[in-house]
Amino acid sequence: MAGAERARRLGRRFIMLDNMLVVCGFFLVFPLISLHFVDQLGWAAAAVGLALGVRQLSQQGLGLIGGSLADRFGAKPLIVAGMLLRAAGFAVMAWASHPSILVFSCVLSGLGGMLFDPPRGALIIKLTRPAERNRFYSLLMMQESAAAMLGALIGSWLLAFDFYWVAMGGCVAFVLTALVNAIFLPAYKVAARRTSALAAIRTVLADKPFLVFVLTLSGYYVLCVQIMLLMPVVIKQLAGTAQAVGWMYSLDAMLALCLLYPLARLGERYFSLEARVLAGIALMTLSMAAMAMVNEIVAAFVVLTFFYLGTLITEPAREALLARFAQPEARASYMGMGRMGLALGGLFGYTGGGFLLDNARSLNAPSLPWLALSLIGSLTFMALHRQFFPLFRGFKYRLRLG
């Protein structure tokens, strides 16, 4: 038992190292894509949003395939191959001179994530006990916020030279991460027993309550992805400098480091996971509505603070709810399918956000995107509220019987 616990502890430490490298490499590039291609080069925001949405769809939409392969072959080969494929996508992005090239590079990046993301999520379930999982997700989010800030600051600095160096910096980060995983990651099996890919997929697709929950989360992700599309463009315009994008992620990191763990502990003690998800989405929705009235940088950062607080409340609880559904024989497949809401929400959030931004500019109606997003947030809140209590009472009952 002591040896197994030590192995779990070492595994969790490796996950945190790996997570820091992945998040830093991702945020080094992606927050600056809209800033470079829309704001600097003048490309249509809808075209750039389509590229970002296709990346989201190819990664999370095909996550069930990546997860089923990880259940069959183990985590390590999928993770290493996925990191290298994402590095290739960033290398292509460095030379993007036409929207079609940008779309192709985003597809490569997304397919890489499709391979490495589900097994990484399954490893967290494998290496944590249910009672400690929510706190571990909170620690990961704290680390992610700091790594995102670092990545965005490095990317903003490199953008002052040229976007080529931003994309190549992301490429180097993921090659390094692939090397670390190839050398140090043990050959973990993420499924409790060796399962065929098709059997794992069938297990997930038969779980109807899980699928309903995952698809409803699409509306939540429509709001989340605006941190990559609308927020950087608007913050840069209000501040007059691209460095303000780095300030966004510094704010996120400061809030996460100071409040995420205390909020998670407070939530564990007094509130259900479902209530925390609803409270966070409500706060994010109100923040989107408030952005419609913002016309100067200080007010924008005040609203952004409340939006970030909403994500800090929601994310650990959302991850814990998804993990609670996962069957031991198909852990990675559940984690892969659990990203389907992000795939759909990302696709519609990026393409719809870009379309709304273009129309807001042509109609001189800057509040249009924010009002539309607040409507989506309200509908998502109502749909989840309607699902949660009968759905999760039945789920908890099944857990007690099991």
N, C-alpha and C positions, 0 to 999 in steps of 0.2 A: 504493500500500500504506500509506503514512504517513497519507494522508487517511482511508482506511478504518479504520485503527486509532484515529485521533483520534475518528472518529464513534462507534466502539464504546465508547471511553472516556467520551465525553460521554453516550452512551446509558445506560451503567451508572450514572453519577452521577445521572442523572434518575430511574432506577429506584429508587435508594436514597432520594432525596427523596420520591418518590411513596409508597414503601413505608413511610416514617416517618409520613406523614400518614394513610395507610390504617390502619395498625396502631394508632396513637394514637386515632383516631376509633372504631375497633372496640372497643378495650379500655376506652374511656371509658364504654361502655354495657354490653356483654355480661356481664362478670363480676358486675355489680351487679343483673342481672335476677333471679336466684334469691334474692339477698339481700333485695331489695325486695319481690318478690311472695310469696315463701315465708316469709321470716323476719319481715318487717315487716307485711305484710298478711294473712298466715296462709293463703294459697292452698295447695291441695294441690300437693306437690312433683311428683307425676306429671303434673298439668296444665301446670305451667310447663316441666317436662322435655319434654312433648309439643310445646309451642311452640318450644322451642330445637331439638328434633330435626327438626321440620318445616322450620325455617330451614336446618338443615344439609342436609336432603334436597333442598330446592328449589334450593340453591346448588350443591352438589357433585353431586347426583344428575342434574341437568340440565346439568352442565358440558360434556358432549360436544356439546350443541346450541350453547352459547355459543362453544365452541372452533371448531366447524365454521363458524359465522358469521364468526368472526374470520379464519379461513383464507380465507374468500371475500371479505370486505369490508375487512380490515385491522384493526389494533388500536384506533386512536383512537376511532372512533365507538362501538364496543362499550364501551370503558373509560369514556368520558364519560357515556353513557346509563346504565351500571350504577351509577356513583357517584351520579347524581341519583336513581335509583330507590331506592338504599339510604338516601339522605337522606330521601326520602318515607316509607320504612318507619319510620325513627326518629321522624319527626314524628308519625306515627300512634301509635307506642308511647307518646309523651308523654301521650296521652289515654286509654290503656288502662285501662278500669274493669271489664273482664270478660275471662275467658280467651279468648273468641272474638276479641276485638279484639287481644289480644296475639298470638294465632296469626296473624291477618291481617297485622299489622305485621311479624312475623318472616318471613312468606312474601314480602312486598315486599322486605325486606332481603336475603333469600336469592336472589331473582330478580335483584336488582342485582348480587350477587356472582357469580351465574351468568354475567352478561354481562362483568364486568371481570376476573375471576380468571384464566380460561384465556389470554386474550391477554397478560396481564402475565407469566404463567409462560412463554409462548412467546417473549416478548421477551428474557427472561433467556437462553434457549437460543440465540437469534439473536445476541445481543450478547456472548456469552462463548465462548471456545474450550474444548473438552473438558478439557484439562489444567488450566485455571484455574477450571473451573466449581464444583468442590467447595469451593474456598477462597472463591469469591464467595458461595455459599450460606451458608457459615459467617459471613462478614461481614454478610450480610443478617439472619441469626439474631441476631447480636450487637446489631444495630440494632433489630430487632424487640423484643428483650427490654427495651432501654432505652425504646423508644416505648410498649411495653405498660405498663411501670412508670409512665411519665408519664401515660398515659391513665387507668390505674386510680386513681392518686393524685388527678387532677383530678375523675374521676367520684365518688370517695369524698367529696371535699370538696363537690361539688355536691349529693350525696345528703343532706348535712346540712341543706340548704334544702328540697329536694323532688326526687323522681325526675323530675318534669317537666323540670327544668333539666338533668338528666343526659341524657335522651333528646334534648332540643333542642341540647345541646352536641355530641352525636354528629351530629345533622343538619347543624349549621353546619360541622363538620369535613369532612363528605363533600361539601357544596356547594363549600367551598374547594378540596378536592382535585379535583373535577370542573373547576373554573375553571382550576386550574394545568395540568391535562392538556389542556384545550381550547386554552390559549394556547401552551404550551411543548412538548407532545409532538409530534415529527415524525410524519408520516403513514406509519408503518412498515407494510410487508407482512410478516406473520409466516410465511407459507408460502413455500417456495422458488420455487414457481410458482403461478399463479392456479388454485385448485382448487375445484370445486363442493362445496357443503356435504355432499351425499350421498356423493360420492367419498371425502372425508376421513373420514366416519363409517365407510364400508365398510373403509377401510384399517386403522382402529383395531380394529374388531370382528373382523377376520381374524387379528389378532395374539394367538393364544391364550396363549402364555407371559406376555405383558403382562397380559392380563385375569386370569389366575390369581393373579399377584403382587398386582395391585391389590385384588382381592376379599379375599385373605388378610389384607391390611393392615387390614381392618375391625376386627379384634380389637385391634390396636394403638391405633386411634383411639377405641375404647370407653374405654380407659384415659386417653387424652389429654384428652378433653372433660370429665373430672371436675374439671379445673382451673376450668371455668366453672360447674359445678353443685354437686357435693358438697363440694369443698375450701373454697370461700368460706363456705358455711353452717357447716361444722364449725369452721373457723378462727375465724370470728366468735363462735361459741358458746363456744369455749375461751378466747378472748381477752377477750370481753365488750365488744368495740368493733368497729364496721364499718371503722375505720381499718386493722385487721389485714389486710383484703383488699389494701390498698395495700402493706403490708409483704410480702405474698406475692410481688407482682410486683417489688418492690425486691430481694428475694432472688434471683429469677430473673434480673433485670438484672445484679446483681453477679456471679453465677456465670457468666453468658454473657460479660460483658465481660472477666472474668479468665481463663476456662478454655476458652471455645468454640474460639477460633482455635488455641491450643496443642493442644487435643484433636484438632482436625481435621488439623493438620500431623502429629501423632504417629500418628494413624490412617492417613493417607496413606502414611506411611513403613513401618509395620510390619504393618498389618492390611488385609484386603480390605473392600470396602464391605459385603459380606454379613455378615462376622463382626462388624462394628461395629453393624449393625442388630440382630443377635441379642443382642449384649452389652447394648445399650441397653434392649431390651425385657425382658431378664432382670432388669436392675436396677429397672426400673419395676414389674415384677410383684412382686418382693420388697418393694418399698416399699409397694405396696398391701396386701400381707399384714401388714406391720409396722404399718400404720395401724389394724388391728383391735385392737392392744394399746395404742394411744395414749389417754391421758386427761388430758393437760395440754399447754399451748401450746408449751413449749420442745421437748418430744419430737415434737410435730407438725411443727415447723419443721425438726428434724433429719431426720425421715423425708421431708419435702417436699424437702429439699436433695438427697437421693439420687434422688428421683423426677425432679427437674429435671436432674440429671446424666445420668440415663438418656435423657431427651429430647435433651440436648445431644449425646450420642454418636450417637443414632439419626437425628436429622432431616437433617443435611447428607448423610449416606450414603444415606438413603431418597430424597431429592430427586435426588441424582446417579444413583441406579439408575433412577428413573423417566425422567430425561432421556436416559439411555443407550438407552432403547427408541425414542425419538421419531424418526419418519421426517421428512425435511425438507419433504415436500409436505403434511404434516398435523400440524405442530408443536402448534398450539393445540388441535387435537382430541385429541391424546395427553395434553396437560396437563389438558384438561377431563375426559377419561375417567379420568385418573390420580387424580382427586379422588373417584371413586365409592366407594372404600374409606372415605373420610372421610364421605361421605354416609350410607352404611349404618352405619358405626361411630358416627357422630354421632347418628343417629336412635335406634339401640338403646342407645347410651350415655346419652343424655339421658333418654329415656323409661324405660329400665330402671333408670337411676340414681335417677330420681325415685320410681319404684315401690318400689325397694329402701329408699330413705330413709323413705318413708311407712310401710312395713312394719316397718322397724327401730324406728321410734318407737312404733308400736302394739304390737309384741311386746317392747319394751324389750330389743332385741338390737342395740346399736350397731355390733357387728363384722360384721353380716350383709352390708352393701354391699361392704365391703373384701374379705371372703373370696370373695364371688362374683366380684369384679373380678380378684382374683389367680388364680382358676381360668381366667377368660377369657384373661388374659395368658399363662398356662402353655400353654393349647391353641394360642394364636397362635404362641408360640415353637416349639412342636413342629411345627406345620404349615409354618412358614417354613423350619425346619431341614431338613425332609424335601424341600422344594422346591429350596432354594437351590443346592446343589452340582451335581447333575445338570443342573438348569435353566440355571444361569449358566455352567457349563462349555460347554454347547451354545451358549449365546448368545455367549460370547467367541469360540468357534470360528467362528461365523457372521461375527462382526465381522472376524476375521483374513482370512477368505475374501473379505469385501467390500472 
